[in-house]
């Protein structure tokens, strides 16, 4: 009984993911990953466990020269991604989740 209590307390006090797109924030529904906007091949790609943003972006043909902002919609949450920093390996390459919708826009 004490071991169970220790495990419950340890899990409850575990740190929350610091990056907003941590896989723990996956929605309950599945589905493909959808690319919208300024990418070479807008549309859907199949989700596979462990797929990262840059891998999925390569499958979508990469951003066009017009894209300068990236947002990921996961369920009812919206996250901005630092595109240039991720590509330059200065920010973590987030793992995507089934059903993510990634929008590339030009706000100039």
C-alpha positions as CSV (number, residue, x, y, z in Angstrom):
1,X,0.0,0.0,0.0
2,X,2.8,2.4,0.8
3,X,4.5,1.7,-2.5
4,X,1.3,2.6,-4.3
5,X,1.0,5.8,-2.4
6,X,4.6,6.7,-3.2
7,X,4.0,6.1,-6.9
8,X,0.9,8.2,-6.9
9,X,2.6,11.1,-5.2
10,X,5.7,10.8,-7.5
11,X,3.4,10.8,-10.6
12,X,1.4,13.8,-9.4
13,X,4.5,15.8,-8.7
14,X,6.3,15.0,-12.0
15,X,7.2,18.1,-14.0
16,X,4.9,19.0,-16.8
17,X,6.3,19.2,-20.3
18,X,8.0,22.5,-21.0
19,X,7.5,22.5,-24.7
20,X,3.9,23.1,-25.7
21,X,3.8,20.4,-28.4
22,X,5.0,17.6,-26.1
23,X,3.4,14.3,-27.2
24,X,1.6,14.1,-23.8
25,X,-0.7,16.8,-25.2
26,X,-2.0,14.5,-28.0
27,X,-5.7,14.7,-28.7
28,X,-7.9,11.6,-28.2
29,X,-8.8,11.5,-31.8
30,X,-6.4,10.2,-34.5
31,X,-6.1,11.1,-38.1
32,X,-3.5,12.4,-40.5
33,X,-1.4,15.5,-40.2
34,X,-2.7,18.3,-42.4
35,X,-0.6,21.0,-44.1
36,X,-2.4,24.2,-45.1
37,X,-1.1,27.3,-46.8
38,X,2.4,28.2,-48.1
39,X,3.9,24.7,-48.5
40,X,4.9,23.0,-51.7
41,X,2.3,20.2,-51.4
42,X,-0.7,21.3,-49.1
43,X,-2.8,18.4,-48.0
44,X,-2.5,15.5,-45.7
45,X,0.2,13.1,-44.8
46,X,-0.3,9.9,-42.7
47,X,0.6,10.1,-39.1
48,X,3.3,7.7,-37.8
49,X,4.4,7.5,-34.2
50,X,7.4,9.7,-33.5
51,X,7.1,11.8,-36.6
52,X,8.7,15.2,-36.0
53,X,7.8,18.6,-37.5
54,X,10.8,18.7,-39.9
55,X,10.2,15.2,-41.1
56,X,6.5,15.9,-41.9
57,X,7.6,19.3,-43.5
58,X,9.9,17.4,-45.9
59,X,7.0,15.1,-46.8
60,X,4.9,18.2,-47.6
61,X,7.7,19.5,-49.9
62,X,8.9,22.3,-47.6
63,X,7.7,25.8,-47.1
64,X,7.4,28.1,-50.1
65,X,9.4,31.3,-50.1
66,X,6.4,33.2,-49.0
67,X,5.9,31.4,-45.7
68,X,7.0,33.3,-42.6
69,X,4.8,32.1,-39.8
70,X,3.8,28.6,-38.7
71,X,0.9,27.6,-36.4
72,X,-0.1,24.1,-35.2
73,X,-3.7,23.5,-34.2
74,X,-4.0,20.5,-31.9
75,X,-7.6,20.0,-30.8
76,X,-8.8,23.4,-29.7
77,X,-5.3,24.7,-28.9
78,X,-3.1,26.8,-31.2
79,X,0.7,27.0,-31.0
80,X,3.1,29.2,-32.9
81,X,6.3,27.5,-34.1
82,X,9.6,29.2,-34.6
83,X,10.2,28.0,-38.1
84,X,13.6,29.4,-38.7
85,X,15.0,28.4,-35.3
86,X,13.7,24.8,-35.7
87,X,15.3,24.5,-39.2
88,X,18.6,26.0,-37.9
89,X,18.5,23.5,-34.9
90,X,18.3,26.4,-32.4
91,X,14.9,25.2,-31.1
92,X,13.6,21.7,-30.5
93,X,12.0,19.8,-33.4
94,X,8.6,19.0,-31.9
95,X,7.0,15.6,-32.2
96,X,3.6,15.9,-34.0
97,X,0.4,14.2,-33.0
98,X,-2.4,12.5,-35.0
99,X,-4.8,15.1,-36.2
100,X,-2.5,18.1,-36.1
101,X,-3.2,20.9,-38.6
102,X,-0.1,22.9,-39.5
103,X,-0.7,26.3,-41.2
104,X,2.0,28.2,-43.1
105,X,1.1,31.8,-43.7
106,X,2.7,35.0,-45.2
107,X,1.9,37.9,-42.9
108,X,3.9,40.5,-44.9
